[in-house]
Amino acid sequence: MTFRLLLPVVALLGACSSEPPPSAQASRDTLRPPTPTADTSTYARLQGTWQSTEDPKSVIELRGHRYISYYEGVPLDTAAFILDQACPAEPGAGQPSNSGRYLVEPSEDMCWEVVGVDAQGLELSYTARGNTLNYRKMK
């Protein structure tokens, strides 16, 4: 009989706890703004001006979705580019994304594999010929 009387008292004390239930705590945590992080997508890392390591007179600039090539400071060509999962006419093409592996100039049907890109360097492989182009980031 004593046990039956104690059970409601214990349940009542547990309900008066100052700690929010786990579901309430989780809801409160999800309302916090996300911690800002740097954009590490391929697209973000490609942005900037790059100088050829083989020919310092050759420079490319990737600004937004524009590919601009220069030689001796003179603009030679400007074209739109996208990043895709494959080169045009290859299986998997037509899936542009900021983390795509291929830099594609759709109007010229040109395609480069982004072999590597970081804050200091860029390595592209021109898929039509298979030659590698290396660049260093200009400040």
N, C-alpha and C positions, 0 to 999 in steps of 0.2 A: 504494500500500500504506500509506503514512504517513497518507493521508487517511482510510482505513478505521479506523485506530486512534484518530485524533483525534475522530472523530464521537461514539463512546460517551463519551469523557471530557468533551466539551462538554455533552452531554445530562445527564450526571451532575452537573456543576457547576451547570447551570441548575436542576435539581431541588432543590439545596441552598440556593436563594435564601432570604433571611430575609423577603421580602415574601410575604404570603399570596396565593394565586391570586385573581383578580377575583371569582369566585363566592363564595369564603370571606369576602372583604371585604364583599360585598353582604349576605350572611347576617348578619354581625356588625352592620352598619348597621341592618338591619330589626329587630334586637332592642332597639334604643334606644327608650325611651318617646317618644311623639310630643310635640312642643312644644305646650304648652297655647295655645289660641287662644280669643278671645272668641266667643261665640255671636252671629252676626250675622244669624240668621234673622229673618224678619218677626215670627214669634211672640215671639222674645226682645225685639225692639225695641218691640213693642206693650205689653209689661208695664209697669205703673205707673199713676199717676194723672195725668189730663189735664184741663185747664181750658179751656173754650170761649173763643176769642178774641173772639167776638161777644157772648156773655153770660157774664160771669165767675161768675155764680151757678150755671151749669150745669157739672157735672164728671162725667167718667166714669172708672171704674177698671177696668183689665183685669188680673185677678189669676188666674194659672193659666189655666183655660178658663172663667172667670166674667167676665161683663160686668155691671158695677154702675153704674147711673146715679144721680146725686144732683142735687138742686136746693136751693140755700141750705143745704147740709150735710145735708139729709134724704134718706135712701135712697129712691128711687122704684121701682126695678126691678132685679131680679137675674135673669140668665139665663145659660145655658151658651152658649158660642160655639165655633166651629171656624174654621179657615182652610181655604179650599177653592180649587180652580182656577177655579170658576165659581159663580154663584148657583144655588140650587135650580131645577130644571126647565130649566136651560140646558144646551146641549151641553158636555160636559166636567165637569159637576158630579159630586159623589160621590167626589172624590179629595182627601180632606183631607191636608194636610201643613203642617209648620211654616213653609214658605216660600210658602204659598198667597197669592193676590192678593186674595181676597175674605173678609171677616169675615162669618160667617153665624151667625145665631141660629136654629137649626133649629126650635125649638118655636114660634117666632113667624113663621117663614118670612120673616125680615128679612135683608137683605143690603146690605153696604157694600163698595165697592171701596176698597182701601187705596191711595190715590193716592201717598202718601209718608209715611214715618215715619223719624225719626232721634232723636238724643238730646234735641233741643229741641222738635220739633214733630210733629204728626200731622195728616194731611189725609185725610178720608174723603169718599166720594161716595155718598150714599144712592141706591141704584139705582132704587128705586120712584118717586122724584120727580126725581132728577138733581141735587139740591142738594148743595153742598159744605159740609162741616163742618170747621172748623179748630180745633185745640187746641194748647196749649203744655204742655210737661211741667212738673208741679209738683214741687218738691223735697221 
